[in-house]
């Protein structure tokens, strides 16, 4: 397991690239009684998010995916291949 930590904000250019890439990944959402909507990323099954509305859930999801991508890029990890939105 990699125990390196990122203890500063992401580089702006790197996070912009990660945010752009995040738009390509497929997310699934479903209605939730307490949270409004919950979702996950198909290509990154450990990335979960929620929001009171579908729009908020998607926005939260794209941000969670972007943070995951930016972290992976900084650590030199290979990104999951986009399966559905190419």
Backbone as CSV, one residue per row, in Angstrom:
resi,resn,N_x,N_y,N_z,CA_x,CA_y,CA_z,C_x,C_y,C_z
1,UNK,0.844,-1.193,0.000,0.000,0.000,0.000,0.881,1.246,0.000
2,UNK,0.457,2.246,-0.740,1.189,3.495,-0.861,0.760,4.422,0.272
3,UNK,1.696,4.819,1.129,1.332,5.666,2.265,1.757,7.120,2.079
4,UNK,2.095,7.487,0.831,2.414,8.891,0.577,1.162,9.736,0.747
5,UNK,1.349,10.958,1.241,0.213,11.845,1.478,0.368,13.117,0.652
6,UNK,-0.754,13.635,0.219,-0.772,14.922,-0.475,-1.284,15.927,0.547
7,UNK,-0.403,16.827,0.972,-0.733,17.733,2.067,-0.806,19.192,1.623
8,UNK,-1.237,19.375,0.379,-1.358,20.726,-0.174,-2.431,20.704,-1.249
9,UNK,-2.892,21.869,-1.662,-3.877,21.886,-2.758,-3.254,21.335,-4.045
10,UNK,-4.103,20.831,-4.924,-3.631,20.365,-6.216,-3.165,21.540,-7.062
11,UNK,-2.198,21.289,-7.920,-1.793,22.260,-8.921,-3.027,22.590,-9.765
12,UNK,-3.247,23.862,-10.076,-4.459,24.276,-10.792,-4.578,23.631,-12.174
13,UNK,-3.488,23.551,-12.900,-3.533,22.942,-14.240,-3.830,21.449,-14.153
14,UNK,-3.214,20.778,-13.176,-3.454,19.352,-12.993,-4.919,19.103,-12.633
15,UNK,-5.468,19.932,-11.734,-6.863,19.726,-11.330,-7.820,20.054,-12.468
16,UNK,-7.480,21.017,-13.307,-8.310,21.317,-14.482,-8.335,20.111,-15.411
17,UNK,-7.179,19.511,-15.646,-7.102,18.322,-16.499,-7.909,17.184,-15.870
18,UNK,-7.769,16.984,-14.555,-8.516,15.935,-13.858,-10.021,16.197,-13.950
19,UNK,-10.439,17.441,-13.814,-11.860,17.794,-13.901,-12.408,17.529,-15.302
20,UNK,-11.611,17.843,-16.315,-12.029,17.572,-17.695,-12.174,16.063,-17.921
21,UNK,-11.218,15.288,-17.435,-11.287,13.834,-17.573,-12.474,13.256,-16.806
22,UNK,-12.793,13.833,-15.665,-13.889,13.332,-14.827,-15.222,13.349,-15.564
23,UNK,-15.362,14.244,-16.520,-16.614,14.345,-17.277,-16.854,13.123,-18.165
24,UNK,-15.798,12.370,-18.451,-15.902,11.230,-19.366,-16.336,9.936,-18.680
25,UNK,-16.214,9.883,-17.356,-16.528,8.647,-16.641,-18.025,8.521,-16.388
26,UNK,-18.511,7.291,-16.427,-19.934,7.014,-16.249,-20.292,6.965,-14.771
27,UNK,-21.350,7.683,-14.412,-21.848,7.608,-13.044,-23.258,7.033,-13.053
28,UNK,-23.573,6.336,-11.996,-24.917,5.798,-11.786,-25.477,6.441,-10.527
29,UNK,-26.746,6.838,-10.584,-27.383,7.457,-9.426,-28.716,6.780,-9.167
30,UNK,-29.115,6.788,-7.904,-30.442,6.293,-7.552,-30.993,7.118,-6.401
31,UNK,-32.300,7.148,-6.319,-33.000,7.888,-5.271,-32.706,7.226,-3.933
32,UNK,-32.542,8.065,-2.892,-32.284,7.590,-1.536,-33.243,8.317,-0.595
33,UNK,-33.849,7.577,0.320,-34.859,8.155,1.219,-34.336,9.313,2.059
34,UNK,-33.141,9.202,2.607,-32.618,10.254,3.491,-31.732,11.266,2.778
35,UNK,-30.932,10.815,1.826,-29.923,11.684,1.229,-30.362,12.384,-0.048
36,UNK,-31.477,11.984,-0.597,-31.927,12.536,-1.882,-31.523,11.602,-2.994
37,UNK,-30.231,11.654,-3.384,-29.685,10.767,-4.406,-28.294,10.313,-3.970
38,UNK,-27.954,9.090,-4.316,-26.605,8.564,-4.091,-26.085,8.046,-5.420
39,UNK,-24.766,8.065,-5.581,-24.206,7.609,-6.828,-22.830,7.007,-6.662
40,UNK,-22.391,6.382,-7.740,-21.041,5.822,-7.797,-20.544,5.908,-9.228
41,UNK,-19.239,5.743,-9.377,-18.602,5.780,-10.687,-18.368,4.347,-11.144
42,UNK,-18.835,4.005,-12.328,-18.715,2.636,-12.842,-17.244,2.215,-12.933
43,UNK,-16.398,3.073,-13.474,-14.995,2.724,-13.676,-14.158,2.827,-12.400
44,UNK,-14.697,3.490,-11.379,-14.001,3.642,-10.088,-14.981,3.239,-8.987
45,UNK,-15.159,1.948,-8.761,-16.220,1.468,-7.882,-16.102,1.863,-6.407
46,UNK,-14.988,2.454,-5.993,-14.882,2.900,-4.605,-15.170,4.391,-4.447
47,UNK,-15.587,5.053,-5.523,-15.927,6.478,-5.468,-17.449,6.605,-5.341
48,UNK,-17.884,7.115,-4.196,-19.311,7.302,-3.904,-19.591,8.773,-3.629
49,UNK,-20.831,9.189,-3.831,-21.204,10.585,-3.618,-22.712,10.672,-3.437
50,UNK,-23.178,11.856,-3.014,-24.614,12.050,-2.826,-24.970,13.508,-3.049
51,UNK,-26.252,13.776,-3.101,-26.758,15.137,-3.242,-28.258,15.154,-3.056
52,UNK,-28.782,16.287,-2.653,-30.223,16.393,-2.420,-31.025,16.296,-3.708
53,UNK,-30.427,16.732,-4.815,-31.091,16.640,-6.119,-30.190,15.849,-7.068
54,UNK,-30.746,15.449,-8.209,-29.928,14.748,-9.211,-28.754,15.623,-9.658
55,UNK,-29.006,16.902,-9.844,-27.968,17.819,-10.297,-26.863,17.948,-9.254
56,UNK,-27.255,18.083,-7.979,-26.251,18.183,-6.915,-25.454,16.887,-6.793
57,UNK,-26.115,15.766,-6.963,-25.440,14.474,-6.881,-24.432,14.340,-8.014
58,UNK,-24.827,14.705,-9.222,-23.895,14.625,-10.343,-22.706,15.557,-10.134
59,UNK,-22.958,16.775,-9.689,-21.879,17.733,-9.435,-20.921,17.187,-8.377
60,UNK,-21.468,16.643,-7.292,-20.661,16.045,-6.237,-19.844,14.877,-6.779
61,UNK,-20.473,14.086,-7.645,-19.793,12.944,-8.242,-18.642,13.352,-9.134
62,UNK,-18.868,14.332,-9.983,-17.802,14.793,-10.884,-16.620,15.342,-10.074
63,UNK,-16.920,16.041,-8.990,-15.848,16.563,-8.141,-15.096,15.423,-7.448
64,UNK,-15.824,14.431,-6.943,-15.176,13.286,-6.291,-14.293,12.529,-7.276
65,UNK,-14.770,12.366,-8.494,-13.984,11.680,-9.524,-12.753,12.512,-9.870
66,UNK,-12.912,13.832,-9.991,-11.778,14.704,-10.302,-10.709,14.640,-9.214
67,UNK,-11.122,14.637,-7.965,-10.158,14.532,-6.853,-9.429,13.191,-6.913
68,UNK,-10.169,12.134,-7.209,-9.551,10.816,-7.327,-8.531,10.792,-8.462
69,UNK,-8.919,11.337,-9.612,-8.013,11.378,-10.764,-6.777,12.209,-10.450
70,UNK,-6.968,13.385,-9.863,-5.832,14.254,-9.539,-4.878,13.560,-8.569
71,UNK,-5.424,12.871,-7.589,-4.590,12.138,-6.632,-3.802,11.046,-7.348
72,UNK,-4.493,10.295,-8.202,-3.818,9.225,-8.948,-2.720,9.790,-9.846
73,UNK,-2.985,10.914,-10.486,-1.990,11.538,-11.363,-0.766,11.969,-10.554
74,UNK,-0.996,12.585,-9.396,0.129,13.035,-8.575,0.958,11.867,-8.055
75,UNK,0.317,10.739,-7.812,1.031,9.565,-7.299,1.585,8.681,-8.410
76,UNK,1.347,9.094,-9.669,1.880,8.352,-10.796,1.156,7.042,-11.083
77,UNK,-0.093,6.970,-10.687,-0.881,5.752,-10.918,-1.597,5.822,-12.260
78,UNK,-1.841,4.653,-12.822,-2.570,4.570,-14.084,-4.057,4.801,-13.829
79,UNK,-4.673,5.624,-14.678,-6.100,5.911,-14.541,-6.925,4.783,-15.144
80,UNK,-8.108,4.520,-14.577,-8.989,3.517,-15.187,-9.405,3.971,-16.581
81,UNK,-9.550,3.031,-17.469,-9.991,3.361,-18.830,-11.481,3.728,-18.799
82,UNK,-11.827,4.726,-19.585,-13.226,5.120,-19.728,-13.905,4.035,-20.557
83,UNK,-14.972,3.452,-20.019,-15.615,2.323,-20.691,-16.809,2.707,-21.555
84,UNK,-17.559,3.715,-21.158,-18.870,3.933,-21.780,-19.048,5.268,-22.477
85,UNK,-18.331,6.283,-22.121,-18.605,7.638,-22.628,-17.636,8.096,-23.707
86,UNK,-16.958,7.194,-24.359,-15.989,7.624,-25.379,-16.681,7.973,-26.674
